[in-house]
Amino acid sequence: MPLSTYIDAINAALGEEMRRDEKVYIIGEDVGVMGGAFKATKGLIEEFGPERVIDSPLAEGIIVSSSIGAAMAGMRPVAEIQFVDFVTPAMDAITQQAAKLRYRSAGTQTCPLTVRLCYGGGVQGGMYHSQTNTTWFAHEPGLRVLAPSTPYDAKGMLKAAIRDDNPCLYFEHKKLYRSIKEEVPAEDYVVSLDKAAVRTTGSDLTVVSYGYTMGLTLQAVEKMKNDHGINVEAIDLRTLNPIDKDTILESVAKTNRLVIVQEDHRTLGIGSEIAAFVAEEAFDCLDAPILRVAAPDVPAIPFSAPLEKFYMPSVEKIMTAMERCVQY
């Protein structure tokens, strides 16, 4: 089985789905001749031509709005937002049109649209190229919000999203693109969009994360085991909306402790929702307060390397939270 980077897995998924279904096409800024800002669409215009790999103007609202219309007409568009920081011109299209279409049509219309969004810090991109806005969309009923953490999931979840009849927002962390490799099947496969993944099993503590911070979390889990003999159960959300509550609740019932790690801002983030439903549905299982590791509530991620490091979650911050939770 070949080794693949995260970005190569995305490229492979796009190519495979376009070969599988002629209704699939790609639209976005620089996705054609340039092959994408990060080369996610490299080589696709040469194979499928400019009618299916469309270079758009710098207009996110047009990219998504036109894709919604095409989806309603029976196509399966994959729209790329080059950086999630620039998604706001498309907010009306995503939240008012795509998210509500099936509901307001009483189920008679669907919107099989996939929007790829590049997000995340840790690369000194500054305030306009580093945001993590996953919570904006996870709050919106009618949208699937996905955030794979591995190349295997990146490919399988993108393929599943393209085939799904619901609008899917597919968040891909730019720092993952070329920093990790793993075996990814060349043959066709999909990954469930409804199920979290238990990455490690343990009985002392549950930790939940997603995307780039999942990798940091697993490093912290390994160090906790090696340095302190603490066995942590690590859950990779994979899908942020809808959240797989059952997997989390089953784990907390076993470990009686919970730490949540996210790159998004601390207040009103994914972690807040997880903490809320665990407190509501599994309060009697808890032996310690639920703790969160998250970005601080400041308006923008710093460009300065030392300040960005302070802003971002880290292995050390995650371990500190785990130790506090276990020692409570």
Protein Blocks (a to p, Z undefined) as FASTA:
>chain_A
ZZddfklmmmmmmmmmmmmpmkbccddehklmnnpanlpmgoklmmnopmlmccddddfk
lmmmmmmmmmmnopacddddfblklmmmmmmmmmmmmmmmmmmnnopaccdddddddede
hkonojmlmcccklmmmmpghiacdddfbfklmmmmmmmmmmpcbdcdddddfklmmmpc
cdddfbdcdddfkbccdfbgcfkbccddehjllmmmmmmmmmmmmmnopacddddfkpab
dcdfklmmmmmmmnopacdddfbdfbhpaklmmmmmmmmmmmmmpcbdcddddddddfbd
cfblklmmmmpccfklmmmmmmmmmmZZ
